[in-house]
Amino acid sequence: MCPSTSARTTRWRPSWPWTIAGGVLAAGAVLTRVTLLSLAGPAIVLVVLAGGGVLRVRAAQMCVVVAIAVGLASPYFVNCWRVHGDALLAVNYH
């Protein structure tokens, strides 16, 4: 079976456990490599616009993903701002 065929026939259904996992994974990705901030935004927009299911549900779930990611990653950025005076020091340094 062709991978593209199986991808088309298997439809991802949005659910709240996947939403929470997405927020945790997004925070982990941003904390691992701060430059992924530039990829997280377009990825979220792509999921909202091109995902399956009702647009309103996808948008609400992506808002929860962003809230979880910001909540988990913000202590790092706040601490960088307090100590170094620049929240995005890791991005600006390189």
PEBELLIN-V994063 format. One record per residue. N is the residue number from 1. SS is DSSP state (A for helix, B for strand, O for the rest). OMEGA is omega in radians with two decimals (* if undefined). D_LAST is the distance of its C-alpha to the last C-alpha in Angstrom with 2 decimals. Layout:
N/SS/OMEGA/D_LAST  N/SS/OMEGA/D_LAST
//
This chain:
1/O/-3.14/44.86  2/O/-3.14/42.02  3/A/-3.14/38.71  4/A/3.10/38.48  5/A/-3.13/42.03  6/A/3.10/41.39  7/A/3.14/38.29  8/A/-3.10/40.49  9/A/3.11/43.37  10/O/-3.08/41.42  11/O/3.08/40.36  12/O/3.11/37.85  13/O/-3.13/39.44  14/O/3.08/37.32  15/O/-3.08/38.08  16/A/3.05/36.87  17/A/3.08/36.02  18/A/3.11/33.66  19/A/3.13/32.21  20/A/3.11/31.51  21/A/3.10/30.06  22/A/3.10/27.80  23/A/3.12/26.49  24/A/3.12/25.90  25/A/3.09/24.18  26/A/3.10/21.93  27/A/3.10/20.94  28/A/3.12/20.41  29/A/-3.14/18.21  30/A/3.12/15.99  31/A/3.10/15.93  32/A/3.14/15.26  33/O/-3.01/12.26  34/A/-3.14/11.16  35/A/3.08/10.21  36/A/3.01/13.96  37/A/-3.12/14.81  38/A/3.11/14.95  39/A/-3.09/17.44  40/A/3.14/19.48  41/A/3.11/20.98  42/A/3.11/22.38  43/A/3.13/23.62  44/A/3.10/25.54  45/A/3.13/27.01  46/A/3.13/28.07  47/A/-3.13/29.80  48/A/-3.05/31.61  49/A/-3.01/32.80  50/A/-3.10/33.57  51/O/3.11/34.56  52/O/3.12/38.17  53/O/-3.09/40.36  54/O/-3.10/40.89  55/A/-3.11/38.13  56/A/3.12/38.78  57/A/3.12/38.36  58/A/3.14/35.12  59/A/3.12/33.70  60/A/-3.14/34.88  61/A/3.10/33.40  62/A/3.03/29.97  63/A/3.09/30.16  64/A/3.09/30.87  65/A/-3.14/27.96  66/A/-3.14/25.58  67/A/3.12/27.38  68/A/-3.13/27.15  69/A/3.13/23.44  70/A/3.14/22.72  71/A/-3.14/25.20  72/A/-3.08/23.72  73/A/-3.04/19.99  74/A/3.10/20.58  75/A/3.10/21.38  76/A/-3.10/17.87  77/A/3.10/16.42  78/A/3.12/19.38  79/A/3.08/18.94  80/A/3.14/15.29  81/A/3.14/16.77  82/A/-3.04/19.73  83/A/-3.00/18.13  84/A/-3.12/15.08  85/O/-3.13/16.31  86/O/-3.10/13.52  87/O/-3.11/14.00  88/O/-3.11/10.69  89/A/-3.12/8.75  90/A/3.11/6.99  91/A/-3.08/6.07  92/A/-3.06/5.63  93/A/-3.06/3.82  94/O/*/0.00
//
